[in-house]
Amino acid sequence: MAFVLLSLSPAGAVGIKLQPKTPQIEQLVLDTLKRLSSSVLTLTLDKTSGTLFVLGTASSVAFNPEVSARTVTVNGVRQTEFNPQGPVPLKDAVDAEIQKELGLSALTPEAAQLRYSGADLNNDGKIDTADLGILMGSFGQAGANARGDLNNDGRVDDLDVRLFSAQYKLP
């Protein structure tokens, strides 16, 4: 799984740090982020840093015709290059790479909400009693390192337990 930088904004918005380098790729990224957003979570594009998304290749190495995209490092910068003549439509290739970049189990608003809700405290892709144990183990703690501070107010308290319970579903 790739590491994606993100920025937190107020009111359930998460800025996804990607740098699309053409208007066509940028529009496809924006469309995908819009489809992943919900009434609870809005994903926005933050172009200040992150993986470059490039149409074509930045090197002299040609694409394998069976490859839709590849991720390379050029001069220390991570970039995903999209094959303009790839085996799948460009939209599908961008979707697949965003899913990988964000570490989503599926390309759905529910998967995005699970990933960015903060309630998956052990980052295992599910919100379960293991996460509840971490939350309760941190209950009453304060400070930047307090695991379980879901509302980012600097302490783990009843509000965080309420936020967790809104995300937790009985098996």
C-alpha positions as CSV (number, residue, x, y, z in Angstrom):
1,M,0.0,0.0,0.0
2,A,1.3,3.4,-0.9
3,F,1.6,6.2,1.6
4,V,-0.6,9.1,0.7
5,L,-0.3,12.5,2.4
6,L,-3.5,14.1,3.3
7,S,-4.6,17.3,5.0
8,L,-7.5,17.6,7.4
9,S,-10.0,20.3,7.0
10,P,-13.0,21.2,9.1
11,A,-16.5,19.7,8.6
12,G,-15.6,16.2,7.5
13,A,-13.4,17.3,4.6
14,V,-10.1,15.5,3.7
15,G,-7.6,17.0,1.3
16,I,-6.0,14.3,-0.8
17,K,-2.5,15.2,-1.8
18,L,-2.0,14.3,-5.5
19,Q,-0.6,16.4,-8.3
20,P,-2.3,15.8,-11.6
21,K,-0.2,17.3,-14.4
22,T,-2.8,17.7,-17.2
23,P,-6.3,19.1,-17.2
24,Q,-7.6,15.7,-18.4
25,I,-6.0,13.8,-15.6
26,E,-7.1,16.5,-13.1
27,Q,-10.7,16.2,-14.1
28,L,-10.6,12.4,-13.8
29,V,-9.1,12.7,-10.3
30,L,-11.8,15.3,-9.3
31,D,-14.5,13.1,-10.7
32,T,-13.3,10.1,-8.7
33,L,-12.9,12.1,-5.5
34,K,-16.5,13.4,-5.9
35,R,-17.8,9.8,-6.4
36,L,-16.0,8.8,-3.2
37,S,-17.4,11.7,-1.2
38,S,-20.6,11.4,0.9
39,S,-22.7,13.6,3.2
40,V,-20.4,12.6,6.0
41,L,-17.0,12.9,4.3
42,T,-15.8,15.2,1.4
43,L,-12.6,14.3,-0.4
44,T,-11.0,17.3,-2.0
45,L,-7.9,17.6,-4.2
46,D,-4.9,19.3,-2.5
47,K,-2.3,19.8,-5.3
48,T,0.5,21.2,-3.0
49,S,2.3,17.9,-2.8
50,G,1.9,14.1,-3.2
51,T,2.3,11.7,-6.1
52,L,2.4,13.2,-9.6
53,F,-0.2,11.8,-12.0
54,V,1.2,12.1,-15.5
55,L,-0.3,11.2,-18.9
56,G,2.5,9.5,-20.8
57,T,6.0,8.8,-19.7
58,A,8.7,11.1,-18.3
59,S,11.5,8.8,-19.4
60,S,12.5,7.2,-22.6
61,V,11.2,3.8,-21.5
62,A,8.1,2.9,-23.6
63,F,5.0,1.4,-22.0
64,N,4.2,-2.2,-22.2
65,P,1.0,-2.2,-24.2
66,E,-0.7,-4.5,-21.6
67,V,0.0,-1.9,-18.8
68,S,-2.4,0.9,-18.0
69,A,-0.3,2.7,-15.5
70,R,3.0,2.4,-13.7
71,T,4.5,4.2,-10.7
72,V,8.1,5.3,-10.9
73,T,10.5,7.6,-9.1
74,V,12.1,10.3,-11.2
75,N,14.7,12.5,-9.6
76,G,13.4,11.6,-6.2
77,V,9.8,12.4,-7.1
78,R,7.1,9.6,-7.0
79,Q,4.9,9.7,-10.1
80,T,2.3,7.5,-11.6
81,E,2.4,7.5,-15.4
82,F,-0.7,6.6,-17.4
83,N,-0.4,4.8,-20.7
84,P,-2.5,6.8,-23.2
85,Q,-2.9,3.6,-25.3
86,G,-3.4,1.3,-22.3
87,P,-5.6,-1.7,-22.3
88,V,-8.4,0.0,-20.3
89,P,-10.0,3.4,-20.6
90,L,-8.0,6.2,-18.9
91,K,-10.9,6.8,-16.4
92,D,-10.6,3.2,-15.2
93,A,-6.8,3.4,-14.9
94,V,-7.1,6.6,-12.9
95,D,-9.7,5.0,-10.6
96,A,-7.5,2.0,-10.0
97,E,-4.5,4.1,-9.2
98,I,-6.5,6.3,-6.8
99,Q,-7.8,3.3,-5.0
100,K,-4.3,2.0,-4.6
101,E,-2.9,5.4,-3.5
102,L,-5.6,5.9,-0.9
103,G,-5.5,2.3,0.3
104,L,-9.2,1.7,-0.2
105,S,-10.6,-1.8,-0.1
106,A,-13.1,-0.7,-2.7
107,L,-13.8,2.4,-4.8
108,T,-16.9,3.4,-2.8
109,P,-17.9,6.2,-0.4
110,E,-18.2,3.6,2.3
111,A,-14.6,2.4,1.9
112,A,-13.4,6.1,1.9
113,Q,-15.4,6.9,5.0
114,L,-13.9,3.8,6.8
115,R,-10.4,4.8,5.7
116,Y,-10.7,8.4,6.8
117,S,-13.2,8.3,9.7
118,G,-10.4,7.8,12.2
119,A,-12.3,5.1,14.0
120,D,-10.1,2.3,12.4
121,L,-7.5,3.0,15.1
122,N,-5.3,-0.1,14.3
123,N,-5.5,0.5,10.5
124,D,-6.6,-3.0,9.7
125,G,-9.4,-1.9,7.3
126,K,-12.3,-2.5,9.7
127,I,-13.8,-0.8,12.7
128,D,-14.2,-3.5,15.4
129,T,-13.7,-4.3,19.1
130,A,-9.9,-4.1,18.7
131,D,-10.3,-0.4,17.8
132,L,-12.7,0.0,20.7
133,G,-10.1,-1.5,23.0
134,I,-7.5,1.1,21.8
135,L,-10.1,3.9,22.3
136,M,-11.0,2.8,25.8
137,G,-7.3,2.3,26.7
138,S,-6.7,5.9,25.7
139,F,-9.9,7.3,27.4
140,G,-9.1,10.3,29.6
141,Q,-5.7,11.0,27.9
142,A,-4.9,14.4,26.4
143,G,-2.3,15.8,24.0
144,A,-1.2,15.3,20.5
145,N,-0.3,11.6,21.0
146,A,-3.7,10.6,22.5
147,R,-4.8,7.7,20.2
148,G,-8.5,7.8,19.8
149,D,-9.0,11.5,19.6
150,L,-11.5,11.2,16.8
151,N,-12.7,14.8,16.8
152,N,-9.2,16.3,17.1
153,D,-10.0,18.3,20.2
154,G,-6.8,17.2,22.0
155,R,-8.4,14.7,24.4
156,V,-10.0,11.3,24.3
157,D,-13.5,11.6,25.9
158,D,-17.2,10.9,25.6
159,L,-17.4,12.8,22.3
160,D,-14.8,10.4,20.8
161,V,-16.8,7.4,22.1
162,R,-19.9,8.7,20.4
163,L,-18.1,9.3,17.1
164,F,-16.7,5.7,17.3
165,S,-20.1,4.2,18.1
166,A,-21.6,6.0,15.0
167,Q,-19.0,4.1,12.9
168,Y,-19.1,0.8,14.6
169,K,-21.5,-1.8,13.2
170,L,-22.3,-5.1,15.0
171,P,-21.1,-8.1,13.0
